[in-house]
Amino acid sequence: MELQLLSSPLADLDPARWDAFVTASPQGSLYTLHGYLLALREDWEAWIVTDGDTWLGIMPLAVTRRWRYQAALQPMFTQYIGPVLAPDLPGRVVKSQAQARQVTALLAGRLAVLDLVVQQLPPGYQQVLPFYWAGFTLHTRYTMVLDLGAEDLFQQLAEPLRRQVNKARRGQLRMVPGSDTHQLESLMLASIRAGRDVTGGPGEAAFPVMRRLAAWLRASGRGGVYEVTNPEGDCLAAGIFAQYQGKSLYLAGAWHPDGQSTGAMSYLLWEAICQARQAGATVFDFEGSMIEGVASFFARYGAVPVPYVQIQRNSLPLAIRFFQWIRGLRS
């Protein structure tokens, strides 16, 4: 087997072939679908490991170039990304593992050429050692995931959360589909002005990306924006939710600082969970957080931490590692 690593602009590839590979792969996710990636940004590179005409692994990569340096950092609205490998060969576990290790080693070696890399691998990705051997450091991170198979999800909620949901019901709040991200952006701006940036760092720079992402989710039937409104029609909370192969994902959200006492955000997530279950989803991924308060809030729904690996490598000269441009790349 002679493997090749090809690089091509993602936009030039056949979306159907790309998405078919993603869907069949154990590492495939919403974040690696062709349309989702291009909604985030247009300049994706597609790294493809082939054996002849057969794809054995793919990896979408967003490379930012500044001066003579190249960086690949975790893009916004992707909890994890990393390599996507071909399914295991039936009945040939050892050969499948060896192939996956070879493909990962090829991708890791090419990735190590970049000057700065921070990427998060999908949960359960087994071939992490090739990254370690290529000089990457490995860090364990967590997402928070709720199993939707419980018989009574409401009773599983922490008591304070049940009270908030019931309060929202008494206040006649309701969750409705949003036509765009306008209300969500307004809530995020209000949060930012109140000293709480719920965008995770990019601030208003995230808004154009959210608009494209929400439009793609709605057009593809994979999700969209939902809002919680009071009887007067005021939007008190909003979020972007998506579905992929039995999994529902919470991508972004915000609530008005003055409306926290209404329980609107708790109600939004609860209603999204109920809707996901009714649609046949088996898990609800809150996309986790390493922040104690946020993780504790998600745990009140019964979500449990699920680990995944973040790989890092920084070969930038020491003199520029702390320059402003690095912080700029993260957005």
Secondary structure, DSSP 8 states (H G I E B T S, - for coil): ---EEEEEEGGGS-HHHHHHHHHHSTT--GGGSHHHHHHH-S--EEEEEEETTEEEEEEEE--EEETTEEEEE--TT-S----EE----TT-HHHHHHHHHHHHHHHHHHHTTSSEEEEE--TT----HHHHHTT-EEEEEEEEEEETT-S-HHHHS-HHHHHHHHHHHHTT-EEEE-SSSHHHHHHHHHHHHTT--TTSS-GGGGHHHHHHHHHHHHHHTSEEEEEEE-TT--EEEEEEEEEETTEEEEEEEEE-GGGGGGTHHHHHHHHHHHHHHHTT-SEEE----SSHHHHHHHHTTT-EEEEEEEEEEE-S-GGGTTSHHHHHHT-
